[in-house]
Amino acid sequence: MRGNGGTGYLKIRKHPDDGGCAQGRRHHIRGIHRVKGGVMASRVECEAGEAAAEEELSVLASIYCAEGEFQLLRRSAQDGLLVQIKRTVGAADRGLAVSLLFLLPPRYPSCPPDISVSSPGLSRTQCHDIRRKLLDHAAALPPEPMVHQLVERLQQCVEVREESRGREEEVTEGGGDERWAAALLLDHIRSRRRYVGLLQRWSLQLQLPGALLLGPRILVVLRGARPDVKEFCRLLKTVKVDVDSSGRKCKERMMKVLIEAPMSSSCEHGLQTFLVKEYKSLPELSAAFQELHMTELYELILPLLGDLTAYGSPQ
């Protein structure tokens, strides 16, 4: 400090490294802004997607307004919306009833929906082919509401399928599409939201209708082609579906297959999606299987369940 006519000033010398530190701080701040900007952009995108999806649901409900034609099955902040649309397509003299499930993710329509196709008049192979064509078409569409376009596209897919109907029927008669039913026993579920979300996602992807029955014993019931049932079990054992006592993600190591057998004709009706039901007693469990039209399966697994009163309810 030097005096100058009663006025003093302090001269601060700049350290050689100050420039680098200041530049580093500026880069750090810019990085924070970019991260915040990315988070905000993602949040805005999700909010815009939710608004577009809600508007599309309203339009779809007005288009597919016949009884049972349109249904919103599930609404989840984590997984999105699960929508079912039932249509009769194909030639006028032999209309084909088809059920479409659309899983609209939170970022829809920026991300295309996942799709499941089922029909009592189609084989598993035919449903898989139609699903693949719809998924390819969805991937090629612009990021705009697209469910109605995909439903319309279904008509073209079925027309192509009818051209090769004779060959497909030969494959079906060969027994390559036999339907199976399976019952799995789970030991416990800690992270119910995560566990159920994954089960529902696999059911949709593999086109396996089923149910999770939560009570003194935790049961998973599946219905579909045997290779798909096998794949479901493989995923259940190899993917981290739950959390351990420390809160860390973990695999299902205690799942047990109670029964896996060809499905009787009485099981052909009932299950269309993956349901979650709770029960507290044996009569309630019996009623749940009756509702699922799987009474025969219940009678087969009942001796394997032991005393239900000896087990507590799942967390």
C-alpha positions as CSV (number, residue, x, y, z in Angstrom):
1,M,0.0,0.0,0.0
2,R,1.3,3.4,-0.9
3,G,0.0,6.8,0.3
4,N,-0.8,9.6,-2.2
5,G,-2.1,12.8,-0.9
6,G,-4.2,11.1,1.8
7,T,-5.6,8.7,-0.7
8,G,-4.5,5.1,-0.4
9,Y,-5.0,2.1,-2.7
10,L,-4.1,-1.5,-2.5
11,K,-2.5,-3.1,-5.4
12,I,-3.1,-6.9,-5.6
13,R,-0.7,-8.8,-7.8
14,K,-2.3,-11.6,-9.8
15,H,-0.9,-15.1,-9.1
16,P,0.3,-16.8,-12.2
17,D,-2.1,-19.7,-11.6
18,D,-5.1,-17.6,-11.0
19,G,-6.0,-17.5,-14.7
20,G,-6.1,-21.3,-14.9
21,C,-8.1,-21.6,-11.7
22,A,-10.6,-19.0,-12.9
23,Q,-10.9,-20.7,-16.3
24,G,-11.4,-24.0,-14.5
25,R,-14.1,-22.5,-12.4
26,R,-15.8,-21.1,-15.5
27,H,-15.7,-24.5,-17.2
28,H,-17.1,-26.1,-14.1
29,I,-19.9,-23.7,-13.9
30,R,-20.7,-24.2,-17.6
31,G,-20.7,-28.0,-16.9
32,I,-23.2,-27.5,-14.1
33,H,-25.4,-25.4,-16.4
34,R,-25.2,-28.1,-19.1
35,V,-26.2,-30.8,-16.7
36,K,-29.0,-28.7,-15.3
37,G,-30.1,-27.8,-18.8
38,G,-30.1,-31.5,-19.8
39,V,-32.2,-32.4,-16.8
40,M,-34.6,-29.6,-17.4
41,A,-34.8,-30.5,-21.1
42,S,-35.5,-34.1,-20.3
43,R,-38.1,-33.0,-17.7
44,V,-39.8,-30.7,-20.2
45,E,-39.7,-33.5,-22.8
46,C,-41.4,-36.0,-20.4
47,E,-44.0,-33.4,-19.5
48,A,-44.7,-32.7,-23.2
49,G,-44.9,-36.4,-23.8
50,E,-47.4,-36.9,-21.0
51,A,-49.6,-34.2,-22.4
52,A,-49.4,-35.6,-25.9
53,A,-50.2,-39.1,-24.6
54,E,-53.1,-37.9,-22.5
55,E,-54.6,-36.1,-25.5
56,E,-54.1,-39.2,-27.7
57,L,-55.9,-41.4,-25.1
58,S,-58.9,-39.1,-25.3
59,V,-58.9,-39.3,-29.1
60,L,-58.5,-43.1,-29.1
61,A,-61.3,-43.5,-26.6
62,S,-63.6,-41.6,-29.0
63,I,-62.5,-43.6,-32.0
64,Y,-62.6,-47.0,-30.5
65,C,-65.8,-46.4,-28.5
66,A,-67.5,-49.8,-28.8
67,E,-67.9,-51.8,-25.6
68,G,-64.6,-53.4,-24.6
69,E,-62.8,-51.9,-27.7
70,F,-60.5,-49.5,-25.8
71,Q,-59.2,-49.8,-22.2
72,L,-56.5,-48.0,-20.2
73,L,-55.1,-50.9,-18.2
74,R,-52.3,-49.2,-16.2
75,R,-50.9,-45.8,-15.5
76,S,-47.3,-45.7,-14.0
77,A,-44.9,-42.8,-13.6
78,Q,-42.0,-45.2,-14.0
79,D,-43.2,-47.4,-16.9
80,G,-45.8,-45.2,-18.6
81,L,-49.3,-46.2,-19.9
82,L,-50.6,-49.6,-20.8
83,V,-53.4,-49.4,-23.4
84,Q,-55.4,-52.3,-24.8
85,I,-57.3,-52.0,-28.2
86,K,-59.4,-54.8,-29.5
87,R,-60.2,-54.9,-33.2
88,T,-61.9,-57.3,-35.7
89,V,-59.8,-57.2,-38.9
90,G,-59.4,-59.3,-42.1
91,A,-61.9,-60.3,-44.7
92,A,-65.5,-59.3,-44.0
93,D,-66.7,-62.9,-44.2
94,R,-64.3,-64.2,-41.6
95,G,-63.3,-61.3,-39.4
96,L,-60.4,-62.0,-37.0
97,A,-60.5,-60.7,-33.4
98,V,-57.1,-59.2,-32.4
99,S,-56.1,-57.7,-29.1
100,L,-53.3,-55.1,-29.2
101,L,-51.4,-54.0,-26.1
102,F,-49.4,-50.7,-26.3
103,L,-46.9,-49.8,-23.6
104,L,-46.3,-46.1,-24.0
105,P,-43.1,-45.2,-22.1
106,P,-42.8,-41.9,-20.2
107,R,-40.9,-40.3,-23.1
108,Y,-43.5,-41.3,-25.7
109,P,-43.9,-40.3,-28.5
110,S,-40.2,-39.4,-28.6
111,C,-39.7,-43.2,-28.0
112,P,-42.0,-45.6,-29.8
113,P,-44.3,-47.9,-27.8
114,D,-43.7,-51.6,-27.1
115,I,-46.5,-53.7,-28.6
116,S,-48.1,-57.1,-27.9
117,V,-50.4,-59.0,-30.3
118,S,-52.7,-61.8,-29.4
119,S,-55.6,-63.5,-31.1
120,P,-57.5,-66.8,-30.6
121,G,-57.4,-67.2,-34.4
122,L,-53.6,-66.7,-34.8
123,S,-50.7,-68.9,-33.9
124,R,-47.9,-67.7,-31.7
125,T,-45.6,-67.4,-34.8
126,Q,-48.2,-65.3,-36.6
127,C,-48.7,-63.0,-33.7
128,H,-44.9,-62.6,-33.4
129,D,-44.6,-61.7,-37.1
130,I,-47.4,-59.1,-36.9
131,R,-45.8,-57.6,-33.8
132,R,-42.4,-57.3,-35.5
133,K,-44.0,-55.6,-38.5
134,L,-45.8,-53.1,-36.2
135,L,-42.6,-52.4,-34.2
136,D,-40.7,-51.8,-37.4
137,H,-43.4,-49.5,-38.7
138,A,-43.4,-47.6,-35.3
139,A,-39.7,-47.1,-35.5
140,A,-40.0,-45.6,-39.0
141,L,-42.7,-43.1,-38.0
142,P,-41.9,-39.5,-36.8
143,P,-42.0,-38.9,-33.0
144,E,-45.7,-38.1,-32.9
145,P,-48.8,-39.8,-31.5
146,M,-48.9,-43.0,-33.5
147,V,-51.2,-45.6,-31.9
148,H,-54.1,-45.1,-34.3
149,Q,-51.7,-45.4,-37.3
150,L,-50.4,-48.7,-35.8
151,V,-53.9,-50.0,-35.4
152,E,-54.7,-49.1,-39.0
153,R,-51.5,-50.8,-40.0
154,L,-52.7,-54.0,-38.4
155,Q,-55.2,-54.5,-41.2
156,Q,-52.4,-54.6,-43.8
157,C,-50.4,-57.1,-41.7
158,V,-53.4,-59.4,-41.4
159,E,-54.1,-59.2,-45.2
160,V,-50.5,-60.3,-45.8
161,R,-50.9,-63.1,-43.3
162,E,-54.1,-64.4,-45.0
163,E,-52.2,-64.8,-48.3
164,S,-50.0,-67.4,-46.6
165,R,-52.7,-68.8,-44.4
166,G,-52.5,-72.4,-45.7
167,R,-48.8,-72.7,-45.0
168,E,-49.2,-71.3,-41.5
169,E,-52.0,-73.7,-40.7
170,E,-49.8,-76.6,-41.7
171,V,-47.2,-75.5,-39.2
172,T,-49.9,-75.1,-36.5
173,E,-51.2,-78.6,-37.2
174,G,-47.7,-79.9,-36.7
175,G,-48.0,-79.1,-33.0
176,G,-45.3,-76.4,-32.9
177,D,-47.6,-73.9,-31.1
178,E,-48.8,-75.9,-28.1
179,R,-50.0,-73.7,-25.2
180,W,-48.6,-74.3,-21.7
181,A,-49.5,-73.2,-18.2
182,A,-47.0,-72.7,-15.4
183,A,-47.0,-71.8,-11.7
184,L,-43.9,-70.3,-10.0
185,L,-43.4,-69.9,-6.3
186,L,-41.4,-66.8,-5.0
187,D,-39.9,-66.6,-1.6
188,H,-40.3,-62.9,-1.0
189,I,-40.5,-59.5,-2.7
190,R,-38.8,-56.4,-1.1
191,S,-39.0,-53.9,-3.9
192,R,-42.6,-54.5,-5.1
193,R,-42.7,-51.6,-7.6
194,R,-39.5,-52.8,-9.3
195,Y,-40.4,-56.5,-9.2
196,V,-43.9,-56.1,-10.5
197,G,-42.8,-53.6,-13.2
198,L,-40.3,-56.1,-14.6
199,L,-42.8,-59.0,-14.5
200,Q,-45.3,-57.0,-16.4
201,R,-42.8,-55.9,-19.0
202,W,-41.6,-59.5,-19.7
203,S,-45.2,-60.7,-19.9
204,L,-45.8,-58.0,-22.6
205,Q,-42.6,-58.7,-24.5
206,L,-43.1,-62.4,-24.5
207,Q,-46.8,-62.2,-25.0
208,L,-47.4,-64.3,-21.9
209,P,-50.7,-63.5,-20.1
210,G,-50.3,-64.2,-16.4
211,A,-50.9,-63.1,-12.8
212,L,-48.9,-62.3,-9.7
213,L,-50.8,-63.5,-6.6
214,L,-49.6,-61.8,-3.4
215,G,-50.5,-63.5,-0.2
216,P,-49.2,-66.0,2.4
217,R,-47.4,-67.6,-0.6
218,I,-46.3,-65.5,-3.6
219,L,-47.3,-67.1,-6.9
220,V,-46.7,-66.3,-10.5
221,V,-49.1,-67.9,-13.0
222,L,-48.2,-67.9,-16.7
223,R,-50.0,-69.1,-19.9
224,G,-48.5,-69.4,-23.3
225,A,-46.0,-71.1,-25.6
226,R,-43.5,-73.3,-23.7
227,P,-40.4,-71.6,-25.1
228,D,-41.7,-68.2,-23.9
229,V,-42.4,-69.7,-20.4
230,K,-38.8,-70.9,-20.3
231,E,-37.5,-67.5,-21.3
232,F,-39.6,-65.8,-18.6
233,C,-38.1,-68.1,-16.0
234,R,-34.6,-67.5,-17.4
235,L,-35.1,-63.7,-17.1
236,L,-36.4,-64.1,-13.6
237,K,-33.2,-65.9,-12.5
238,T,-30.7,-63.8,-14.4
239,V,-31.9,-60.2,-14.1
240,K,-31.7,-58.2,-10.9
241,V,-35.4,-57.9,-10.1
242,D,-35.3,-57.1,-6.4
243,V,-33.1,-55.6,-3.7
244,D,-31.4,-57.3,-0.8
245,S,-31.5,-56.3,2.9
246,S,-28.9,-53.6,2.2
247,G,-31.0,-52.0,-0.6
248,R,-28.7,-53.3,-3.4
249,K,-30.2,-54.8,-6.5
250,C,-30.2,-58.6,-6.6
251,K,-31.3,-61.6,-8.6
252,E,-34.1,-64.0,-7.8
253,R,-32.3,-67.0,-6.4
254,M,-35.2,-68.7,-4.6
255,M,-37.8,-69.0,-7.4
256,K,-39.3,-72.5,-7.7
257,V,-41.3,-73.9,-10.6
258,L,-44.2,-75.7,-9.0
259,I,-45.7,-77.0,-12.2
260,E,-45.3,-76.7,-16.0
261,A,-47.7,-78.6,-18.2
262,P,-49.8,-78.4,-21.4
263,M,-52.8,-76.2,-21.0
264,S,-56.3,-77.6,-21.1
265,S,-59.0,-76.1,-23.2
266,S,-60.6,-74.6,-20.0
267,C,-57.6,-72.3,-19.7
268,E,-58.0,-70.8,-23.2
269,H,-60.2,-67.9,-21.8
270,G,-59.6,-65.5,-19.0
271,L,-56.1,-64.2,-18.9
272,Q,-55.3,-61.5,-21.5
273,T,-52.7,-59.4,-19.7
274,F,-50.5,-59.6,-16.6
275,L,-52.6,-59.0,-13.5
276,V,-51.6,-58.4,-9.8
277,K,-54.0,-59.8,-7.2
278,E,-53.8,-60.0,-3.4
279,Y,-55.3,-62.8,-1.3
280,K,-55.3,-63.5,2.5
281,S,-56.8,-67.0,2.7
282,L,-57.2,-70.3,0.8
283,P,-60.7,-69.5,-0.3
284,E,-59.6,-66.2,-1.7
285,L,-56.7,-67.9,-3.6
286,S,-59.2,-70.5,-5.0
287,A,-61.5,-67.6,-6.1
288,A,-58.6,-65.9,-7.8
289,F,-57.8,-69.1,-9.9
290,Q,-61.5,-69.4,-10.7
291,E,-61.5,-65.8,-12.0
292,L,-58.4,-66.6,-14.1
293,H,-60.2,-69.8,-15.5
294,M,-57.3,-71.9,-14.2
295,T,-59.0,-74.1,-11.6
296,E,-57.3,-77.2,-12.9
297,L,-53.9,-75.6,-12.4
298,Y,-54.9,-74.6,-8.8
299,E,-55.9,-78.2,-7.9
300,L,-52.5,-79.4,-9.2
301,I,-50.4,-77.0,-7.2
302,L,-52.5,-77.0,-4.0
303,P,-50.8,-80.0,-2.4
304,L,-47.4,-78.3,-3.1
305,L,-48.3,-75.1,-1.2
306,G,-48.3,-76.5,2.3
307,D,-50.0,-74.8,5.2
308,L,-50.7,-71.3,4.0
309,T,-51.3,-70.1,7.6
310,A,-47.6,-70.8,8.4
311,Y,-46.4,-67.9,6.2
312,G,-46.7,-64.2,6.7
313,S,-48.0,-61.8,4.0
314,P,-45.4,-60.4,1.5
315,Q,-43.8,-57.0,2.2
